[in-house]
Amino acid sequence: MTWNDIEKLNPKVAAYCSNFMNEKSKDDFTFVRISNDHIRISANFPKAENSTSYHFDITHTDCEFYFISREKWIYIEILNSFDDFENYFIEEEENGSIIARILREKYRETFADLINAGEDTQIDEDFNLYFIENFVNYILNNVYIEE
């Protein structure tokens, strides 16, 4: 899989992950062409929770980030036709990116029962450390990083 494959498939989304494709290490990532108009990026990080998985799908009309654990899942779908498409990719100090903030809100809502019961330690590590910081925010260009 090359940068040209993603750029040809969806140039609008490609603009927001160009640093990842051109400059950042991709050693821990797997790129799979699902179909002619669908590319999936996943990570090969170790996970604390065996049932956890996540990926980034790019098609010619949108992109989607997915997080799945214990038969529950959350995702964000960003359609190229959204009037505020670019606003999803803006950096944000507290979460790194707007996309990360939206996903965190959905995480707290979807996994509330585990969080309230104190049983979310492994899932929380997978979500915040691996999925948000080392996957979502690593792939996006405009991410706030506190130094």
Rosetta blueprint (number, residue, H / E / L):
1 M L
2 T L
3 W H
4 N H
5 D H
6 I H
7 E H
8 K H
9 L H
10 N L
11 P H
12 K H
13 V H
14 A H
15 A L
16 Y L
17 C L
18 S H
19 N H
20 F H
21 M H
22 N H
23 E L
24 K L
25 S L
26 K L
27 D L
28 D L
29 F E
30 T E
31 F E
32 V E
33 R E
34 I E
35 S E
36 N L
37 D L
38 H E
39 I E
40 R E
41 I E
42 S E
43 A E
44 N L
45 F L
46 P L
47 K L
48 A L
49 E L
50 N L
51 S L
52 T L
53 S E
54 Y E
55 H E
56 F E
57 D E
58 I E
59 T E
60 H L
61 T L
62 D E
63 C E
64 E E
65 F E
66 Y E
67 F E
68 I E
69 S E
70 R L
71 E L
72 K E
73 W E
74 I E
75 Y E
76 I E
77 E E
78 I E
79 L E
80 N L
81 S L
82 F L
83 D L
84 D L
85 F H
86 E H
87 N H
88 Y H
89 F H
90 I L
91 E E
92 E E
93 E L
94 E L
95 N L
96 G E
97 S E
98 I H
99 I H
100 A H
101 R H
102 I H
103 L H
104 R H
105 E H
106 K H
107 Y H
108 R H
109 E H
110 T H
111 F L
112 A H
113 D H
114 L H
115 I H
116 N H
117 A L
118 G L
119 E L
120 D L
121 T H
122 Q H
123 I H
124 D H
125 E H
126 D H
127 F H
128 N H
129 L H
130 Y H
131 F H
132 I H
133 E H
134 N H
135 F H
136 V H
137 N H
138 Y H
139 I H
140 L L
141 N L
142 N L
143 V L
144 Y L
145 I L
146 E L
147 E L
